[in-house]
């Protein structure tokens, strides 16, 4: 089975939890927070005219219907990737795929004395990631929207793994013995990928919610 299909097959088992995560995020971000913003917007903009209040509510719905839903989707993708990494060692699987595809590294992995520049490792890992993700291989039991969702999850998992590998290499200076990096990451890479994805999840979701809140406030001010 091609590398993309391998990782997609693992991720496919977590699509059910991804839908649950999206439902929870949608309730919290779009319904609860969005509903609160809509109430505040109506109260703020309707001081002189009820129609301005209605317009403010409509504006809030438009903003939360775009950025709010986007934040919910992003949060569910990150949460599902974290679960897949924890329960199926997805980070370790992807790490091995990257090594297999990384030109200039795969042939040197068993040489403990071979030094590589960190920049060279980064270029090789990035190229390997692009090669893995460029494939159009499909998994028979996921199609349509769920396949799109799975590919998004896969992209997050692959690039998070690349960043973990590059960071680990950078900690040793400008050159590294990649065989040592592989041994070092062998038992901890899944935890490091999980930590990285967790940080990205809160950062990106928080930025989207903050942007949506700011746009709602700005729109209400203009309407008022």
N, C-alpha and C positions, 0 to 999 in steps of 0.2 A: 504493500500500500504506500503511495507517495507520501512525503512528509506532511504536506498540508492536510491530506485526508486523515492521517494519523492523529494530528492534534485536533482536527475538527471532530473526529470520532469521540475523543475524550470529552471535548466541550459539549457535544450533543447531549451527553448525559446530565448536563446541568442547565439545560434550557428551561426545564420546568421551574427550577428555583429562580432563574432569571426573570421569568414572568411574574413570580411572586414578589421578587424584589422590586420590579417595576411598579406593581400594584401598590405596594407599601409606600414607595417613594412618591408616587402620584398622589396618593391620599394625603401624605404629609406636606409635600411641596405645593401641589396645585390646588387641592381642595382646602386643606386647613390654612396654610400660609396664604394661598391665593384668595381664599374666602375672607381672611382677616384683612388683607390689603384692599379687597373690593369694598368691605364695610368702611374702612378708614377713608378710602378714596371718595365714597359717596358722602360721608359725613363732612369731609373737608371741602369738596367741590360744590355741595348743594346748599351752602350757606346763603347764597343770594338767589339761586335758581335750582329747582329740582331737576330740570333737564340737564344742567351741568353735572349734577350728581350722577344721572343716568349715563351721560357720556363718559364720565370718569370710570364707572363700573365697566362699561363696554371696552374702554381702553385697557383696563386691568385684565379683562378676560383675554383680549388679543395678545397682550404681553405674556401672560402666564400660559396661554395656549401655545406659544412658540418657545420662549426661553424656559418656561417652567417644565414643559414636557421634555425638552432637550435635557434639562438637568436631571429629570427622573430617568431618562434613558441612560445617560452617562453613569449615574449612580448604580443602576441595576447591572450595567455591563461590568463595572469595576467590582461590585460585590460578588457577582457570579464568577469572575476570574479568580478572585481571592479564594472562593470556595473550591474551585477546580484545582488550584495550586495546592491547597492544604490537603485535600482528600485524594487527589490522583497524582501528586508529584509532577504536575504539569510543567513547572519550571525546570525540573531535572530533565524531562523528556525533550523540551525545546532546546535546552543547553546542548544536549547530545546531537540534536539535529543541526544546530548552528556549527558545532565543531566539524561535523561530517561535511557540511557545505562550504565551510570557510577555506577558501583557497589560500595556501601558504601556511595554514595552521594544522589542518588535518594530518598532513604527512610528518609533522614535527612533534605531535602530541606525546609520543613515546620517548622523546629525547630530552632527558632532564637537564641537560646542559645548554640547550639551544636558547639563546636570548632573542627576544623580539621587541621591537619598539612598540610602545603602547598605542601610538598613532596607527601602526600597521595592524595591530590587533583590532582596533576600532574600525578601520576600513574593512577588514575581512569580515567582522561580525555584522556590520551594516549591510555589506553585499550579500552575505548569507541570509540575513533576514529578508531582504528584498526578494531574493530568489525563492525562498519558501513561500512568501506571501503572494508572489506573482502568479503562482499556479492557480488554475481554475478547477482543480479536482473537487468533486462533490462527494458528499456522503448520502447514500440512497435514502435514508430515513428522515432527512431534513431538506426542505425546499422553501422557496418563497421568502417570506419575512423572517422565518426562523433561521434560514440559511444566512441571510444578511446579518442577523443578530449574532450568529455563531462566528461569522467572519470578523465582525467588530471585536468580539471577545478575544478571538485568536490574535488579532493585530495588537491589542493591548498586551496580551501575554507575551508575545514575541518581542516587542520593543522594550517591555519592562525587563525581560531577561537580558537583552543586549545591554541595557543601561547598568544592570547589576554587574555583569561581567566586566564592562569597561571601568566602572568605579573600583572594582576589586583590583584590576590591573594598575590603575592610576595610583593606588595606595602604595605601590612598590617603587615608584619613581618613573623614569622615562623608558626604562626597559624592564622586561619581565621574563621569567621562565614559565611558559604557559602550562607546562606539565604540573608545576607547583600550584598555579591558579586553579587548574581543574581539580586537583586533590583538595585544595582549600575550600572550594565551593561545593564539593561533592555532597556534604551533609547539611549545608546551610543555605544553599541557593534558593530552595523553595520558601524558606522563612524570609530571606532578603527580598525576593520578588513580591511576597505578600506585603511586607512593610512598605516597599516602594509603591505598590498599587494602592495601598491604604492612603498614603500621603497624597497621591495624585487624585484619588477619589474625593477626599475632603476639599482639596484645593480647587479642582475644576468645578465640582458641584457648588461649592460655596461662592465661587466667582460668578457663576451663572445666576444663582439666586440673588446675589447682591446686585448684579447688573439689572435683573428684572425688577427688583425693588426700586432701584434708582430711576429706571425708566418710568415706572408707575408714578413715582413721586413727581418727576419732571412733567409728565403728561398732565397730571392733576393740577399742578401749578399753572401750566399754560391754559388749561381749560377754565380754571378759576379766574 
